Amino acid sequence: MFQNTPMAAKKRAPAGAAARARCEPGRRFQDFVEGCPDIFWETDAAGRYVYLSPNVKAVLGFDAAEMLGRPVVAFMPPDEGERVGGLFSGYAASRSGFSLLEHDALTKEGAVRRLECSGRPLLDAGGRLTGYRGIDRDVTEREAALRAAQENKALADALFAALPDLVFKVDGNGVYRYAHAPAGFRFAMPPEDFIGRSIADVMPPDISTSCMKALRKTIGSGRVVFYEYELPVPFPDGPKSRFEARIIPQGPESAIIVVRDLTALALEKRRLAESEARYRTLADDSADAVFLFDDQGRIRDVNKTAATLLGYAREEFLAMAVPDLEARAPREKMLAAWAAMRPGESRTFDGLCRRKGHAPFEVESRVACFTEGGKRLFLGSVRDVTDRREAAQKLRLKDEQVRQAQRMESVGRLAGGIAHEFNNILAGVGGLAQLMKESLGPGRPESEDAQEIIDSCARAAGLVAQLLTFSRSRAPHRAPVDAGVLFDRLTKVLRPAIDMRIAFETSVDAGTPPMLADISQIEQALVNLCLNSADAIGGKGTIRVSAEAVTLDAPRESRLGTLAPGRWVRLRVADDGSGIAPEHQGRVFEPFFTTKPVGQGTGLGLSVVFGIVSHHGGLVDLRSEGRGTTVDLFLPVASDAVIERVGPAAPSGQSRRLRGSETLLVAEDDRALRSVVARSLEGFGYKVIAAADGAEALRLFKERGAEVSLALLDIMMPNLEGYEAYEAMAPLKPGMKVLFMSGHSDAGSRPVGLGLPFVQKPFSPETLAARVREVLDG
């Protein structure tokens, strides 16, 4: 019978009709097993398959031969296999069968199917367990359908629970099959008492007759039918309440009845009619314009606010219709919206309202529908939402600020990274050129070529410095700055650089306090702005630079950020040039964006201004309407305490002694720059031990630390960063000298934060030697 069962006895088939007759039941059973959608199986005592019906392939994708000899749990997810294996061990220990055991099984493709399993033990003549035989049924779709049905029921229950109305389901004979009542609904009896009873059993004859008539109409026509009725609550001796019943067809033999209590609405109508005078007072005092109109929009009455808000007299309103006041929505659309409203319903609409003698303005209207004397009327309140729209505009501005800040931050990080790598390259190229020039000697053409390389590196270093300034990687050295002193410096730098036909004017408002700033960086920002202004003027015109103190009582918003309330120094650069197109104003501070022709601008000027001011904690604001552009830079005021603490600037200078004979440990991961630094320092008489990264530097220091007088370490290196290497070296040689270097600026670096010496890449051999000598002699 089980052809692929190893334990099946192989017997010779008997011959003749009698033998065929004896085999016929076996063949029928075999046909049944192989044709059944379920999986017939047999295992040994250890839970390994010894037989599987062929249709296992249709369910799990495996041929039976692929699964024979393997444990049942091998075809289940690990957690499920552990669970089922434990259950099987328990059944085997007690030699008991099982039924309707559900478990997950894995298909050949790795998908999960849900199987329902039943099995019984197989015992030999001595009562010993030899295995199990059973059937697996694929119930994946059944389980999914069951879950979907449960979810749908839960959703339906939740929806019914949220309804404020009484809901019934009745059959074609008016017998209640389902009832739901919201909490607090006033009715004759609990909803469960309706089930199995007819409408005639629970309702008065006149109401039940009307209800059955409406029910038959609904079922016969397939349309929703409404009717209203009054019923004493509690029945039969309570006060009368008014209800609305909505009968919704549910096929040819049933319907849904939704009952809404209209008592409160009817009471409200009576109160409305009884308190007309009181309503008038309240309506006239309302901050909103209030209109009473019919279903054609004809105005029946208005309050005083409507006259104030829209500028029409009451008599003018009474000769108008509401659509006459709407400047955006078509009349037909408004009438259709009101026609769709039922008594007791209210809706909110946005519109554009006409104001007599003025431009239309944005409004929000709330319209409620009610009936009076059998006629539908509407009560509408109109509110000016100009302030709300302005608030929304501010929110959009804030979103734009965030997006702009994110763009600038992303590009700033990129610019900082590029600047770091360029500084390494420039330091290597410039250093090699300097060594080449020194080895060639003066007067040779190759020496002049080397000088050209050195000059080009210096110009490139200036561009990199702008990138670092934009990316905020170059820290400002803040001190109290007097606007007059700043403008004197600016005039000396700028006047020779711009067309003499352009007038350059500066002014400082009396009482302008010193600003807390890096004077060189702020000077650079003003130079960039003034050069942009000169280009925009392109001939005769005027550039005005001014300074004044401003006090903000509220935050100041701009496209580039928000400035907190308080005292600020405002530097303003204004010109009468060609101005900036509106579509460009949101991008002019982005790096590499320029409206100048190719080859006439780097696109870094204004981005550097943004980076400088932002790093000072200030704000940039730009305005350009038609002709001319005004840019305001808001910078923090230097407090008296800061001015006193900083005091006058100390004289600067450094020793020009460059040569030495000490041994230096140089760690630089850039191979070319490491070679240049080593050769340069050796040219000044030093002995150099070179390392490719921090880890190698530490190893060499452990071997030869006694010889080393100073460690020159790049801050950012693979394997071990410069400061980490220094931390490991310092305990090995207390008091050791160290000098850090980086293609980034010192901004935010831990060594500089701790007051440790630092040199900025790129540097000339003389600059590096001077700094090394300064640290060694310090």
Solvent accessible surface area in square Angstrom, and as a share of the most:
residue,aa,sasa,rsa
1,M,114,0.51
2,F,22,0.09
3,Q,138,0.61
4,N,51,0.26
5,T,13,0.08
6,P,101,0.64
7,M,112,0.50
8,A,42,0.33
9,A,77,0.60
10,K,203,0.86
11,K,172,0.73
12,R,229,0.84
13,A,76,0.59
14,P,58,0.36
15,A,98,0.76
16,G,41,0.39
17,A,67,0.52
18,A,62,0.48
19,A,1,0.01
20,R,145,0.53
21,A,66,0.51
22,R,154,0.56
23,C,46,0.28
24,E,65,0.29
25,P,69,0.43
26,G,32,0.31
27,R,105,0.38
28,R,139,0.51
29,F,78,0.33
30,Q,35,0.16
31,D,94,0.49
32,F,114,0.47
33,V,3,0.02
34,E,72,0.32
35,G,63,0.60
36,C,17,0.10
37,P,107,0.68
38,D,8,0.04
39,I,3,0.02
40,F,24,0.10
41,W,14,0.05
42,E,3,0.01
43,T,1,0.00
44,D,29,0.15
45,A,49,0.38
46,A,64,0.50
47,G,7,0.06
48,R,105,0.38
49,Y,14,0.05
50,V,19,0.11
51,Y,10,0.04
52,L,2,0.01
53,S,0,0.00
54,P,71,0.44
55,N,22,0.11
56,V,1,0.00
57,K,106,0.45
58,A,93,0.72
59,V,22,0.13
60,L,7,0.04
61,G,19,0.18
62,F,27,0.11
63,D,64,0.33
64,A,15,0.12
65,A,82,0.63
66,E,66,0.29
67,M,1,0.00
68,L,48,0.24
69,G,48,0.47
70,R,108,0.39
71,P,58,0.36
72,V,32,0.18
73,V,56,0.32
74,A,46,0.36
75,F,9,0.04
76,M,10,0.05
77,P,29,0.18
78,P,116,0.73
79,D,118,0.61
80,E,22,0.10
81,G,8,0.07
82,E,138,0.62
83,R,102,0.37
84,V,11,0.07
85,G,22,0.21
86,G,48,0.46
87,L,64,0.32
88,F,39,0.16
89,S,69,0.45
90,G,41,0.39
91,Y,54,0.21
92,A,23,0.18
93,A,89,0.69
94,S,74,0.48
95,R,121,0.44
96,S,41,0.27
97,G,38,0.36
98,F,25,0.11
99,S,79,0.51
100,L,121,0.60
101,L,28,0.14
102,E,44,0.20
103,H,8,0.04
104,D,37,0.19
105,A,3,0.02
106,L,51,0.25
107,T,15,0.09
108,K,104,0.44
109,E,145,0.65
110,G,48,0.46
111,A,53,0.41
112,V,79,0.45
113,R,58,0.21
114,R,70,0.25
115,L,3,0.02
116,E,23,0.10
117,C,11,0.06
118,S,38,0.24
119,G,10,0.10
120,R,134,0.49
121,P,26,0.16
122,L,21,0.11
123,L,92,0.46
124,D,49,0.26
125,A,118,0.91
126,G,55,0.53
127,G,22,0.21
128,R,156,0.57
129,L,33,0.17
130,T,52,0.30
131,G,0,0.00
132,Y,0,0.00
133,R,78,0.28
134,G,9,0.09
135,I,65,0.33
136,D,8,0.04
137,R,125,0.46
138,D,43,0.22
139,V,3,0.02
140,T,29,0.17
141,E,107,0.48
142,R,112,0.41
143,E,27,0.12
144,A,46,0.35
145,A,63,0.49
146,L,91,0.45
147,R,129,0.47
148,A,45,0.35
149,A,55,0.43
150,Q,103,0.46
151,E,119,0.53
152,N,95,0.49
153,K,132,0.56
154,A,62,0.48
155,L,106,0.53
156,A,41,0.32
157,D,66,0.34
158,A,59,0.46
159,L,107,0.53
160,F,52,0.22
161,A,71,0.55
162,A,84,0.65
163,L,64,0.32
164,P,90,0.57
165,D,6,0.03
166,L,2,0.01
167,V,1,0.00
168,F,6,0.03
169,K,76,0.32
170,V,0,0.00
171,D,26,0.14
172,G,23,0.22
173,N,119,0.61
174,G,0,0.00
175,V,28,0.16
176,Y,9,0.03
177,R,136,0.50
178,Y,80,0.30
179,A,18,0.14
180,H,30,0.13
181,A,30,0.24
182,P,21,0.13
183,A,112,0.87
184,G,77,0.74
185,F,38,0.16
186,R,97,0.35
187,F,30,0.12
188,A,40,0.31
189,M,46,0.21
190,P,67,0.42
191,P,37,0.23
192,E,116,0.52
193,D,60,0.31
194,F,3,0.01
195,I,80,0.41
196,G,48,0.46
197,R,97,0.35
198,S,24,0.15
199,I,1,0.00
200,A,71,0.55
201,D,86,0.44
202,V,19,0.11
203,M,20,0.09
204,P,22,0.14
205,P,109,0.69
206,D,103,0.53
207,I,14,0.07
208,S,9,0.06
209,T,89,0.52
210,S,55,0.35
211,C,7,0.04
212,M,34,0.15
213,K,142,0.60
214,A,9,0.07
215,L,0,0.00
216,R,143,0.52
217,K,117,0.49
218,T,0,0.00
219,I,40,0.20
220,G,70,0.67
221,S,47,0.31
222,G,47,0.45
223,R,152,0.55
224,V,68,0.39
225,V,20,0.11
226,F,84,0.35
227,Y,38,0.14
228,E,84,0.38
229,Y,19,0.07
230,E,81,0.36
231,L,3,0.02
232,P,26,0.16
233,V,10,0.06
234,P,90,0.57
235,F,84,0.35
236,P,86,0.54
237,D,134,0.70
238,G,16,0.15
239,P,102,0.64
240,K,139,0.59
241,S,3,0.02
242,R,80,0.29
243,F,0,0.00
244,E,16,0.07
245,A,1,0.01
246,R,69,0.25
247,I,0,0.00
248,I,51,0.26
249,P,28,0.17
250,Q,88,0.39
251,G,44,0.42
252,P,108,0.68
253,E,122,0.55
254,S,19,0.12
255,A,0,0.00
256,I,29,0.15
257,I,6,0.03
258,V,19,0.11
259,V,4,0.02
260,R,99,0.36
261,D,42,0.22
262,L,25,0.12
263,T,35,0.20
264,A,77,0.59
265,L,46,0.23
266,A,25,0.19
267,L,62,0.31
268,E,95,0.43
269,K,60,0.26
270,R,129,0.47
271,R,128,0.47
272,L,53,0.26
273,A,69,0.54
274,E,136,0.61
275,S,15,0.10
276,E,90,0.41
277,A,82,0.63
278,R,152,0.55
279,Y,39,0.15
280,R,64,0.23
281,T,80,0.47
282,L,118,0.59
283,A,7,0.05
284,D,27,0.14
285,D,111,0.58
286,S,34,0.22
287,A,98,0.76
288,D,18,0.10
289,A,0,0.00
290,V,15,0.09
291,F,7,0.03
292,L,37,0.19
293,F,4,0.02
294,D,6,0.03
295,D,57,0.29
296,Q,84,0.37
297,G,0,0.00
298,R,137,0.50
299,I,7,0.04
300,R,114,0.42
301,D,17,0.09
302,V,5,0.03
303,N,4,0.02
304,K,141,0.60
305,T,23,0.13
306,A,0,0.00
307,A,35,0.27
308,T,119,0.69
309,L,31,0.15
310,L,0,0.00
311,G,42,0.41
312,Y,37,0.14
313,A,48,0.37
314,R,106,0.39
315,E,124,0.56
316,E,65,0.29
317,F,0,0.00
318,L,72,0.36
319,A,91,0.71
320,M,39,0.17
321,A,11,0.08
322,V,25,0.15
323,P,11,0.07
324,D,56,0.29
325,L,9,0.04
326,E,23,0.10
327,A,35,0.27
328,R,128,0.47
329,A,34,0.26
330,P,77,0.48
331,R,101,0.37
332,E,125,0.56
333,K,136,0.58
334,M,29,0.13
335,L,42,0.21
336,A,63,0.49
337,A,21,0.16
338,W,8,0.03
339,A,73,0.56
340,A,61,0.47
341,M,1,0.01
342,R,109,0.40
343,P,47,0.30
344,G,48,0.46
345,E,58,0.26
346,S,42,0.27
347,R,81,0.30
348,T,66,0.39
349,F,61,0.26
350,D,96,0.50
351,G,6,0.06
352,L,42,0.21
353,C,8,0.05
354,R,102,0.37
355,R,63,0.23
356,K,94,0.40
357,G,79,0.76
358,H,130,0.58
359,A,76,0.59
360,P,63,0.40
361,F,17,0.07
362,E,49,0.22
363,V,7,0.04
364,E,43,0.19
365,S,20,0.13
366,R,124,0.45
367,V,7,0.04
368,A,37,0.29
369,C,2,0.01
370,F,22,0.09
371,T,36,0.21
372,E,92,0.41
373,G,81,0.78
374,G,76,0.73
375,K,132,0.56
376,R,67,0.24
377,L,8,0.04
378,F,0,0.00
379,L,53,0.26
380,G,4,0.04
381,S,32,0.21
382,V,18,0.11
383,R,120,0.44
384,D,55,0.29
385,V,4,0.02
386,T,54,0.32
387,D,114,0.59
388,R,109,0.40
389,R,78,0.29
390,E,94,0.42
391,A,57,0.44
392,A,37,0.29
393,Q,98,0.44
394,K,129,0.55
395,L,114,0.57
396,R,133,0.49
397,L,43,0.21
398,K,76,0.32
399,D,63,0.32
400,E,56,0.25
401,Q,10,0.04
402,V,72,0.42
403,R,128,0.47
404,Q,2,0.01
405,A,55,0.43
406,Q,110,0.49
407,R,104,0.38
408,M,8,0.04
409,E,83,0.37
410,S,69,0.45
411,V,48,0.28
412,G,6,0.06
413,R,179,0.65
414,L,110,0.55
415,A,1,0.01
416,G,3,0.03
417,G,35,0.33
418,I,60,0.30
419,A,0,0.00
420,H,16,0.07
421,E,94,0.42
422,F,96,0.40
423,N,2,0.01
424,N,8,0.04
425,I,97,0.49
426,L,20,0.10
427,A,2,0.02
428,G,4,0.03
429,V,64,0.37
430,G,14,0.14
431,G,2,0.02
432,L,70,0.35
433,A,2,0.02
434,Q,27,0.12
435,L,24,0.12
436,M,89,0.40
437,K,66,0.28
438,E,94,0.42
439,S,93,0.60
440,L,42,0.21
441,G,21,0.20
442,P,132,0.83
443,G,76,0.73
444,R,113,0.41
445,P,96,0.61
446,E,77,0.34
447,S,7,0.04
448,E,116,0.52
449,D,86,0.45
450,A,0,0.00
451,Q,57,0.25
452,E,105,0.47
453,I,67,0.34
454,I,34,0.17
455,D,52,0.27
456,S,48,0.31
457,C,15,0.09
458,A,65,0.51
459,R,158,0.58
460,A,33,0.25
461,A,24,0.19
462,G,36,0.35
463,L,71,0.35
464,V,2,0.01
465,A,30,0.24
466,Q,47,0.21
467,L,10,0.05
468,L,0,0.00
469,T,5,0.03
470,F,5,0.02
471,S,20,0.13
472,R,101,0.37
473,S,24,0.15
474,R,69,0.25
475,A,27,0.21
476,P,18,0.12
477,H,133,0.59
478,R,103,0.38
479,A,33,0.25
480,P,38,0.24
481,V,7,0.04
482,D,74,0.39
483,A,3,0.03
484,G,25,0.24
485,V,80,0.46
486,L,0,0.00
487,F,6,0.02
488,D,87,0.45
489,R,90,0.33
490,L,0,0.00
491,T,49,0.28
492,K,158,0.67
493,V,79,0.45
494,L,1,0.00
495,R,60,0.22
496,P,108,0.68
497,A,66,0.51
498,I,12,0.06
499,D,59,0.30
500,M,147,0.66
501,R,150,0.55
502,I,3,0.02
503,A,45,0.35
504,F,29,0.12
505,E,80,0.36
506,T,58,0.33
507,S,66,0.43
508,V,65,0.37
509,D,79,0.41
510,A,97,0.75
511,G,69,0.67
512,T,22,0.13
513,P,21,0.13
514,P,40,0.25
515,M,0,0.00
516,L,36,0.18
517,A,0,0.00
518,D,11,0.06
519,I,42,0.21
520,S,65,0.42
521,Q,12,0.06
522,I,0,0.00
523,E,19,0.09
524,Q,54,0.24
525,A,0,0.00
526,L,0,0.00
527,V,24,0.14
528,N,22,0.11
529,L,5,0.03
530,C,0,0.00
531,L,69,0.34
532,N,49,0.25
533,S,7,0.05
534,A,14,0.11
535,D,86,0.44
536,A,34,0.26
537,I,17,0.09
538,G,64,0.61
539,G,10,0.09
540,K,173,0.73
541,G,12,0.11
542,T,19,0.11
543,I,0,0.00
544,R,121,0.44
545,V,1,0.01
546,S,33,0.21
547,A,2,0.01
548,E,53,0.24
549,A,35,0.27
550,V,24,0.14
551,T,89,0.52
552,L,29,0.15
553,D,136,0.71
554,A,61,0.48
555,P,78,0.49
556,R,59,0.22
557,E,63,0.28
558,S,6,0.04
559,R,78,0.28
560,L,25,0.13
561,G,15,0.15
562,T,58,0.34
563,L,4,0.02
564,A,58,0.45
565,P,68,0.43
566,G,29,0.28
567,R,129,0.47
568,W,30,0.11
569,V,0,0.00
570,R,35,0.13
571,L,0,0.00
572,R,66,0.24
573,V,3,0.02
574,A,23,0.18
575,D,17,0.09
576,D,57,0.29
577,G,0,0.00
578,S,73,0.47
579,G,18,0.18
580,I,39,0.20
581,A,38,0.29
582,P,110,0.69
583,E,123,0.55
584,H,59,0.26
585,Q,23,0.10
586,G,19,0.18
587,R,117,0.43
588,V,15,0.09
589,F,3,0.01
590,E,27,0.12
591,P,13,0.08
592,F,110,0.46
593,F,36,0.15
594,T,54,0.31
595,T,90,0.52
596,K,68,0.29
597,P,82,0.52
598,V,158,0.91
599,G,79,0.76
600,Q,118,0.53
601,G,34,0.32
602,T,80,0.46
603,G,11,0.11
604,L,2,0.01
605,G,23,0.22
606,L,20,0.10
607,S,0,0.00
608,V,0,0.00
609,V,0,0.00
610,F,16,0.07
611,G,0,0.00
612,I,1,0.00
613,V,1,0.00
614,S,23,0.15
615,H,47,0.21
616,H,2,0.01
617,G,50,0.48
618,G,16,0.15
619,L,9,0.04
620,V,3,0.02
621,D,18,0.09
622,L,18,0.09
623,R,93,0.34
624,S,9,0.06
625,E,155,0.70
626,G,70,0.67
627,R,167,0.61
628,G,10,0.09
629,T,12,0.07
630,T,27,0.16
631,V,9,0.05
632,D,0,0.00
633,L,0,0.00
634,F,1,0.00
635,L,0,0.00
636,P,27,0.17
637,V,35,0.20
638,A,4,0.03
639,S,56,0.36
640,D,118,0.61
641,A,67,0.52
642,V,22,0.13
643,I,62,0.32
644,E,146,0.66
645,R,173,0.63
646,V,62,0.36
647,G,35,0.34
648,P,131,0.83
649,A,102,0.79
650,A,85,0.66
651,P,136,0.85
652,S,118,0.76
653,G,75,0.72
654,Q,85,0.38
655,S,67,0.43
656,R,154,0.56
657,R,140,0.51
658,L,30,0.15
659,R,142,0.52
660,G,15,0.14
661,S,78,0.50
662,E,49,0.22
663,T,14,0.08
664,L,0,0.00
665,L,1,0.00
666,V,0,0.00
667,A,0,0.00
668,E,0,0.00
669,D,58,0.30
670,D,44,0.23
671,R,180,0.66
672,A,43,0.34
673,L,1,0.00
674,R,43,0.16
675,S,48,0.31
676,V,5,0.03
677,V,2,0.01
678,A,13,0.10
679,R,121,0.44
680,S,5,0.03
681,L,1,0.00
682,E,88,0.40
683,G,52,0.50
684,F,29,0.12
685,G,31,0.30
686,Y,6,0.02
687,K,123,0.52
688,V,28,0.16
689,I,11,0.06
690,A,47,0.36
691,A,1,0.01
692,A,41,0.32
693,D,19,0.10
694,G,0,0.00
695,A,46,0.35
696,E,54,0.24
697,A,0,0.00
698,L,27,0.13
699,R,119,0.44
700,L,24,0.12
701,F,5,0.02
702,K,133,0.56
703,E,112,0.50
704,R,99,0.36
705,G,11,0.10
706,A,100,0.77
707,E,84,0.38
708,V,4,0.02
709,S,40,0.26
710,L,0,0.00
711,A,0,0.00
712,L,0,0.00
713,L,0,0.00
714,D,0,0.00
715,I,19,0.10
716,M,87,0.39
717,M,14,0.06
718,P,72,0.45
719,N,122,0.63
720,L,43,0.22
721,E,81,0.36
722,G,0,0.00
723,Y,28,0.11
724,E,82,0.37
725,A,0,0.00
726,Y,38,0.14
727,E,79,0.36
728,A,40,0.31
729,M,0,0.00
730,A,30,0.23
731,P,100,0.63
732,L,97,0.48
733,K,63,0.27
734,P,118,0.74
735,G,75,0.72
736,M,22,0.10
737,K,68,0.29
738,V,6,0.04
739,L,0,0.00
740,F,0,0.00
741,M,0,0.00
742,S,2,0.01
743,G,0,0.00
744,H,45,0.20
745,S,5,0.03
746,D,33,0.17
747,A,31,0.24
748,G,88,0.84
749,S,20,0.13
750,R,148,0.54
751,P,2,0.01
752,V,45,0.26
753,G,68,0.65
754,L,102,0.51
755,G,65,0.63
756,L,38,0.19
757,P,37,0.23
758,F,28,0.12
759,V,10,0.05
760,Q,45,0.20
761,K,0,0.00
762,P,42,0.26
763,F,23,0.09
764,S,45,0.29
765,P,6,0.04
766,E,51,0.23
767,T,65,0.38
768,L,2,0.01
769,A,0,0.00
770,A,2,0.02
771,R,58,0.21
772,V,0,0.00
773,R,9,0.03
774,E,74,0.33
775,V,15,0.08
776,L,24,0.12
777,D,76,0.39
778,G,82,0.79
